[in-house]
């Protein structure tokens, strides 16, 4: 009997391990399939193009992220814009220590959602992002950005950066400033005529409408009025 238990218990543990691990893997694969199905269903309903895999997009090189990949892509018309909404990934690498004093390299894959639209020329490259703690402290100590709005609350919370400050300054309109202060729009970047919004997370069908409204609102605040062929 003891001999039987000695064989049965490890076998039972191994079986449970296989079921748990297999269930987790199957669950992850199912969620991935469900996500793809949800996005493709959204695309069919709204008349958009959908594809998945490793996809090359015109704004790929503007991202400047290590191992950047577009995994799922939606493309279509949203108001006055031809827009892309994508589930993307990028990698960061680092080193971590062990108890023996050795180090080994680690790779972390990050999920982000990118919404992008071509606005055309006539605008300088510029970016609005939230200030971190260090940036806020530097400003409190008197270090000012080259482009400021004149609204103290906006300039305390946000920073506009541009390689051409004089050309960028007129785009920092009171309407755009207030939209940021009311959290009606997210941080954004405009480079080579392409408007790009990046947010952490994965692309969910329920969030597509909000992401497109955000992109459209920023485009309008930057003076975009008409669509381009896409």
Protein Blocks (a to p, Z undefined) as FASTA:
>chain_A
ZZmmmmmmmmmmmmmmmmmmmmmmmmmmmmmmmmmmmmmmmmmmnopacdedjdddfklm
mnopghiacfbdcdddehjbccdddddddddddddddfkopacddddddddddddddebg
hiacdddddddfklmmmmmnopacfbdghiaklmmmpccddfblmlmmmmmcfklmmmmm
nopaccdddeehiacdddeddddfklmmmmmmmmmmmmmmnopabdcdZZ
